Amino acid sequence: MKDIFELEKHTAIDSTESYIVSYPHLIRFTKSVEEFCPTEVIALSHMVYGWMPTILSLRISEGSENLDEIACILQHAREMGSLNHDDLAKLKALINNSIVGASKLLHFVAPEHFPIWDSRVYRFCHENEPYPYRVNSVDQYQSYMNQLDVLMKDSRLPAFHARVNEKLGYEVSPVRAIELVMFLNSES
């Protein structure tokens, strides 16, 4: 993986891009949700997919019980800042069977703990083709989160984080700052 702390110094952020402009509003809206229930699961899933080029297909297998379980998983993610492999797999299964979509939903639920994962970030981390079978893997997402945990302990992180916030014109979590620099410095 390339050195994001050096790359950030040369990373331009276009503060007029929809992707950048909409982010703090989506975060603010998600933070206004006090407790997740099936209504929020569906609404937030559609919100996240409005941010993506793919149409959402919720895969509700067991009716409202499935949505209640997912609501509990999201609440746990917000409160604890982590999920086990099985919970990530359940969330992935509901959200288009996509860990990309699930990661974006988790990021808005707990932006301090869950990074966004997509093909551009995969390409940045692995420097090879982001075929769906490679990207759409809970194990790959967990490995990526472990890589970010290492970067979060780097002594250069506070200065890096401050510079990204300054370029954006609003504050993001350190996790978002790292992921954004990866995203912006990867080929699309």
PyMOL commands that set and color helices and strands:
alter all, ss='L'
color gray80, all
select helices_A, chain A and resi 4-10+18-31+38-49+64-80+85-94+99-109+119-126+132-135+138-152+157-168+174-184
alter helices_A, ss='H'
color red, helices_A
deselect
rebuild
show_as cartoon
